[in-house]
Amino acid sequence: MTAFATAAALSLPISLCRSSKLSCKKGVRGGFRVFAVLGEEGGLVDKKSTWGPLFDVEDPRSKMPKFKGKFLDAYQALEVARYDIQYCDWRARQDLLTIMILHEKVVEVLNPLAREFKSIGTMKKELAELQDELSQAHRQVHISEARVSTALDKLAYMEELVNDRLFQDRRPAESDQASPSPSTSTQSLDTVKNKSSRKNLKVSGPVQPYQPHLKNFWYPVAFSTDLKDGTMIPIDCFEEPWVLFRGKDGKPGCVQNTCAHRACPLHLGSVNEGRIQCPYHGWEYSTDGKCEKMPSTLLLNVKIKSLPCSEQEGMIWVWPGSDPPAATLPSLQPPPGFQVHAEIVMELPVEHGLLLDNLLDLAHAPFTHTSTFAKGWSVPSLVKFLTPASGLQGYWDPYPIDMEFRPPCMVLSTIGISKPGKLEGQSTSECATHLHQLHVCLPSSRQKTRLLYRMSLDFAPVLKHVPFMHYLWRHFAEQVLNEDLRLVLGQQERMIKGANVWNLPVSYDKLGVRYRLWRDAVEKGAKQLPFDKST
C-alpha cells in the first residue's frame, strides 16, 4: 500500500517506488530534519531507484566564489551567476527530496497496520510533527522560488550591461578607433559606470533627406479592401507622389501621381478599363506607367515612373528603392485563431522614426494614455523589455504584452487582455483572450507618416458583424493616437531646433534603441545589418 500511495501522489512508476521491508529513520539533510525511508540493505529508497541520480548532486556551497572589492569584472560576474544557477538547481533537488520523504512518512503513519500498535495520541503527535516539517519544507520551496527569480533578475541586468557596452561600441564617434583588446571585456563595472563620456544616440536637428538604402525594402502602403476596381489611392512615399489602382487583370499598380503632359495629379481623374486617366486631357496610363492613349493627338512613346507593386495577405506593397526587389515579402498575418476586426489608415504630421519610437515604447502608457486603454493603471516600480541579445522582439515585464519591430517600418504586438491594467506579471500565454495589433509607419515625407493600423481579436467574433463597429474602433484608435501625438509633435518641434530626442536611453528603451541602431546601419549602407535574422 505504501509504494502504491507514494506512486499515486508523485505520479511515479510503481516499480520505481516499490521496496521490500521498508523502515524509517530520522536525520538532517539540507538544513531540515527529515525522515528517510530505508530498505533491506539499509540504503535510502531514492538511492536504490533510478531516481537516485536526480538527487545525487554535489552541494555547491563549498564552491561559492569569493571576490574582494565592491565591484566585479565581467568574468567574476559570470562566475557569480553560474554559482547562483548551480545553487538553485541543487536547492530545488533537495526541496523535492525532502517533500518526497515526508510524504512517504505520512503514508507510513496512516498505514492501517501501523495504526494497530499506536495510540490515537501518538498518531496525532507524529502527524503534527510531520505537518510542521511539511510546512517548513514548503516555505523553503517558496524561498527557492525567490532565489530563482533573483538569479534571473541578475542575468537580465547583466544582459543590459552587455547591451549597453555593445551600444557604446557601435557609436559613430568610436567607429574609427582601434578594435578593443580582449582585456576590454574584463574591464571592471565601476570603470564602465564612471565613464564621463558615455555615448548616447544622437537624434536631433531637422530631419535629413532619406538615404537611398532605406528605400530598398518592401513597404506596405494600403489595405487590399480599400483598393477596389475603378478606385485610386494617392499616397506619398519618401517625398514623392504616387497613385495606386488596379489594372485590367485586377492586379495593383503604382505609378507616379503626375501626368507626363502638364503635371496634373492623376488621382483627380478616373480609371478606365484598367488604365488611369488624366482629368486634364484624357491621357491614359497602364500599371507599368506606359501611356497607352492620347486623345486628339498622335500617340507618342511616353512613360511615367512606376514602382514594383505586389499584393499579399490583404495588403498592397511597393518597392521604392533602386535595387532589384526582394523575392519574398514579410508576413504580417495575425497569429492563428485571430480575426481581423478593423483596418484603419491615417495621415499623421510626424516623421515616421519618431512615431516608431513611440510605438516601441510601452513605459509611457500609465502617464500618457490615462483616458484610454491605460486608465487606472498603476505605475510599476520597474518596467523592462526582455529580448534576446540579438533580437528585435520580446515581451514587456510586468505587462502581458509581446512586441516586435519588423523591418523596415512595422510594429506587431499581442496584448493579453484577460485582466486589463493588472500588473501581476502575467505573460500573454497565461491570458485567456488577446488583442493583436499591426502598425505600419510609411515614411510619406520628412514630417509626415502614413499609418496603417490593423486590429485583430481571438475572441468575440460576433463583433465583426455589428453594424458601424468599425467607426467605434476608429474613434478609439484616434483617441489613443491623439494622446501620443501632442507629445510626439512637441518632440519633433524641439528636435528640429536641436534637442536630442534620444539623450538618455534607459532599460525600457531597449527596443527603440535597437530600431535606431538598425536604421543607422541601413542608412550607412552596412553590408551586415544588426539584429538581422537572415545573417
Secondary structure, DSSP 8 states (H G I E B T S, - for coil): -HHHHHHHHHT--HHHH--SS-EEEEEEETTEEEEEEE-TTSSBHHHHSTTHHHH----GGGG-----SS---HHHHHHHHHHHHHHHHHHHHHHHHHHHHHHHHHHHHT-HHHHTTS-HHHHHHHHHHHHHHHHHHHHHHHHHHHHHHHHHHHHHHHHHHHHHHHHHHT-GGGTTS----GGGGG--HHHHHT-TT-------SS-----GGGGSS-EEEEEGGG--TT--EEEEETTEEEEEEE-TTS-EEEEESS-TTT---GGGSEEETTEEE-TTT--EE-TTSBEEE-TTS-----B--EE-EEEETTEEEE--SSS---SS-------TT-EEEEEEEEEESS-HHHHHHHHT--TTHHHH-TTTTTTT----S--EEE--TT-SEEEEETTTEEEEEETTTEEEEEEE-SSTT--S---GGG-S-EEEEEEEEEEEETTEEEEEEEEEESS-GGGGGSTTHHHHHHHHHHHHHHHHHHHHHHHHHHHHTT--TTSS--GGGHHHHHHHHHHHHHHTT-SS-TT-TT-
